[in-house]
């Protein structure tokens, strides 16, 4: 099988549990370090799938890799090469498919419940109707035409959408203990006051092992469904 390309846009927002899942299923993958100047490939056919991770920037920023990335996603979608996006990655997928990305009403930082928003969610979540996901975002996407919202939360209506084999997520199901603790060191830079949608670093690490384990059970189901769309060579 051709490798899955994983696009990293920030040093602290790497492949996380997604890469662990691919390794466990003997799926090869290649890390594209956009944050270190790796070029955005023009041809998606060298990969079996494309995965886009998060990042502190906006898809609306004037960065040299944004337009090539959107073009790559559109080329992949046009020939049914599965695309998956986490947070910024989900926003990139949404924008590439004709959606818009703008500021969310409030920031979401920390653990928060998301719930199934359409019967189609069962194809991606199995029997799970709601679960606690990890969040760290101030922007949100609209659902592209022809796509279906499958997850929503109290503070962000559009938490995940699907379009055929493609999955865009606002929440972070790829988190590891190390990633969460690293992001916590940047908490003050967010300038967000603690509240219903924003947890403190101390609150974020409460019961962290149990929370990650529970979220990974859902991630396994989501990732397995996405993996089923990969085509053999």
ZAMARGU-4260 file (C-alpha; in steps of 0.2 Angstrom, whole numbers, plus 5000, padded with zeros to 4 digits):
<rodrens>
0) 5000/5000/5000 | 5006/5018/4996 | 5009/5028/5012 | 4997/5040/5021 | 5004/5057/5020
5) 5002/5066/5037 | 5004/5085/5036 | 5012/5093/5052 | 5009/5112/5053 | 5017/5115/5070
10) 5030/5106/5080 | 5019/5103/5094 | 5004/5097/5084 | 5011/5081/5076 | 5004/5064/5071
15) 4999/5059/5089 | 4988/5044/5091 | 4984/5044/5073 | 5001/5037/5068 | 5000/5025/5082
20) 4984/5018/5075 | 4991/5017/5057 | 5006/5007/5064 | 4995/4995/5074 | 4986/4992/5057
25) 5002/4990/5047 | 4998/5005/5036 | 5014/5015/5031 | 5014/5033/5033 | 5025/5048/5029
30) 5027/5064/5039 | 5026/5080/5029 | 5034/5094/5040 | 5026/5109/5033 | 5032/5119/5048
35) 5050/5115/5043 | 5048/5120/5025 | 5043/5103/5017 | 5034/5107/5001 | 5016/5103/4998
40) 5016/5088/4985 | 5006/5093/4970 | 5001/5075/4966 | 4990/5065/4978 | 4991/5049/4969
45) 5008/5045/4977 | 4998/5042/4993 | 4984/5031/4999 | 4976/5045/5010 | 4980/5062/5016
50) 4979/5067/5035 | 4980/5085/5040 | 4985/5089/5058 | 4981/5105/5068 | 4991/5121/5070
55) 4989/5139/5079 | 4987/5148/5062 | 4971/5151/5053 | 4967/5144/5036 | 4963/5162/5031
60) 4981/5168/5034 | 4992/5173/5020 | 5004/5158/5021 | 5013/5151/5006 | 5007/5133/5009
65) 4989/5137/5012 | 4984/5138/4993 | 4994/5123/4988 | 4987/5113/5002 | 4969/5117/4997
70) 4973/5113/4979 | 4980/5096/4985 | 4965/5092/4995 | 4953/5096/4980 | 4963/5085/4968
75) 4963/5070/4981 | 4944/5072/4984 | 4941/5073/4965 | 4949/5055/4963 | 4942/5048/4980
80) 4959/5048/4989 | 4952/5049/5007 | 4956/5065/5017 | 4955/5067/5036 | 4958/5083/5045
85) 4960/5087/5064 | 4955/5105/5070 | 4965/5116/5057 | 4966/5101/5046 | 4947/5099/5047
90) 4946/5118/5043 | 4957/5115/5028 | 4946/5101/5021 | 4930/5112/5024 | 4937/5127/5015
95) 4944/5116/5001 | 4926/5109/4998 | 4918/5126/4998 | 4915/5130/5016 | 4920/5145/5026
100) 4931/5147/5042 | 4928/5161/5054 | 4929/5165/5072 | 4919/5154/5084 | 4908/5163/5096
105) 4919/5157/5110 | 4935/5147/5112 | 4934/5129/5117 | 4949/5123/5127 | 4950/5107/5137
110) 4938/5092/5138 | 4920/5094/5132 | 4906/5083/5127 | 4902/5081/5108 | 4887/5071/5102
115) 4880/5063/5086 | 4871/5076/5075 | 4865/5064/5061 | 4860/5046/5059 | 4875/5045/5047
120) 4886/5047/5063 | 4883/5028/5067 | 4893/5023/5052 | 4908/5032/5059 | 4904/5030/5078
125) 4896/5014/5079 | 4884/5014/5095 | 4893/5029/5102 | 4881/5044/5103 | 4891/5056/5114
130) 4909/5056/5121 | 4921/5068/5129 | 4933/5075/5116 | 4948/5087/5118 | 4947/5104/5111
135) 4958/5119/5108 | 4952/5131/5095 | 4945/5148/5092 | 4938/5146/5075 | 4926/5135/5066
140) 4920/5129/5049 | 4904/5129/5040 | 4898/5112/5033 | 4902/5111/5014 | 4888/5108/5002
145) 4885/5090/5000 | 4893/5085/5017 | 4885/5080/5033 | 4888/5086/5050 | 4890/5071/5061
150) 4896/5079/5078 | 4891/5094/5087 | 4895/5102/5104 | 4886/5115/5115 | 4899/5128/5111
155) 4903/5124/5093 | 4889/5118/5082 | 4900/5110/5069 | 4912/5098/5077 | 4914/5085/5063
160) 4908/5082/5045 | 4909/5068/5032 | 4908/5069/5013 | 4910/5051/5006 | 4926/5044/5013
165) 4932/5061/5019 | 4932/5066/5038 | 4934/5084/5044 | 4935/5086/5063 | 4936/5102/5074
170) 4940/5092/5090 | 4956/5083/5093 | 4954/5064/5095 | 4973/5062/5091 | 4979/5068/5108
175) 4992/5060/5118 | 4997/5064/5136 | 5013/5072/5130 | 5004/5083/5118 | 4991/5089/5131
180) 5005/5093/5143 | 5015/5103/5130 | 4999/5113/5125 | 4996/5117/5143 | 5012/5126/5144
185) 5005/5138/5130 | 4988/5140/5139 | 4992/5158/5145 | 4995/5163/5127 | 4977/5160/5122
190) 4971/5175/5133 | 4955/5165/5137 | 4947/5167/5154 | 4942/5150/5163 | 4924/5147/5161
195) 4911/5134/5154 | 4921/5131/5138 | 4938/5135/5144 | 4947/5124/5157 | 4962/5128/5166
200) 4978/5118/5164 | 4975/5110/5181 | 4957/5105/5176 | 4964/5098/5159 | 4975/5085/5167
205) 4962/5079/5179 | 4959/5061/5176 | 4969/5062/5160 | 4973/5044/5158 | 4955/5039/5159
210) 4950/5053/5148 | 4962/5048/5134 | 4958/5030/5135 | 4940/5034/5133 | 4943/5045/5118
215) 4954/5033/5110 | 4940/5020/5110 | 4930/5032/5099 | 4946/5037/5089 | 4948/5019/5085
220) 4931/5018/5077 | 4933/5034/5068 | 4950/5030/5061 | 4945/5012/5056 | 4930/5019/5046
225) 4942/5031/5037 | 4955/5017/5034 | 4942/5007/5026 | 4941/5020/5012 | 4960/5018/5007
230) 4963/5009/4991 | 4976/4996/4989 | 4990/4999/4976
</rodrens>
